[in-house]
Amino acid sequence: MTTRNTRDRWGSVSQGLHWLIALLILLLGIVGLTMGELPRTPKYFWVYTAHKSLGITVLALVALRLGWRLYAGAPEPVPGTPTWQERTASATHWLLYVLMFALPLSGWVYDSASGLRPFRWFGLVDVPKLVAPNPGARDISHAIHEWGFWVLIAVVVAHAGAALYHHLFQRDATLARMLPQGWLASPQKD
């Protein structure tokens, strides 16, 4: 398998970043939905710091992924895909990028505007504050972070549902080309 994307499939770099980011977002979502219920112990603060550190990591990985996509391009649509599906897929991909930037950035602004003590990315590097403490910015960024998460979930479900639809009903290579070769054979049309 090539590292760079080809006309027919995503390369190993795109695949790796896709699945790593998806896994980290899943982990961040689970932690984000449950961390408010934790008792206020040292573990509570560790979980919040880990959530923030993973969020910054996702932000960096998404920037890397977008840069790689601009450099390596994207596969052409699967032959026979209707134009409206191509446009919907393209719009969905770009909406996913917007959301994958918006969520960690809004979380970072929320942390900054809350006036909390600075945190260290995985205990290694001080993460600078993006804004001064500000209750208005804190509330807006928290709303964007929280509601943006639910929008991201809806778009990811649509994205995954479309890939499964293509695989199970259209019987094309849409899903298979985002997996390492041989993991999932493209079903053949009857």
Phi, psi and omega in degrees: 000140179276153177285328183271151178293146176247182178295332187257338184206164176283140179281176185295327179294312179298317179297313181299314179295319179304307185285327177295313179297317179300316179297315180295322178294320176301313179298314179299320179296315180297313180295316181299323180284339184250342189291336178292342181271354182288145174293151184283075178244175176304328178297324179303312182291326176296317180296316178298316180295320178296319178299315179296316181297317177295323178298316177295323177297315178299318178303314180294318180294322178293320176298318177297316180297317179296316177300318179296319180296319178295325179283311189268351181074188180228151176299154175289156177302150177300134180307138180091356179288126179299150181303319181297326177288322176300313181294320178295318179297316180297314179297320179295317179299316181291326175295320176300317177300314179303313181293322180290340171274318186296320184294307179294325179293318178294324175295321179293316177296318178302313179299316181295311184290341180286344180076018178289162178298151178301148176246160181251130179297112184049032179074009187254318189226133175294133177263120183291154175280139179274331180219162175285161177307132185199112182300323179294313178295324178299312183293318181293314181293326177294318178297317178298317181297314183289309181288326177299325178299315182291324175295317178301316179301314181298317181291321178295319178298318178296318180299309180294321178298320178294319179297317178293321177301313179299319182289313187277325186250319177280338180056048178241183188268012184307310181286316185300329184281355173259005177244154176304144182304136179093345180288326184212112179287140176291126178295146179269139177292143179291000000 
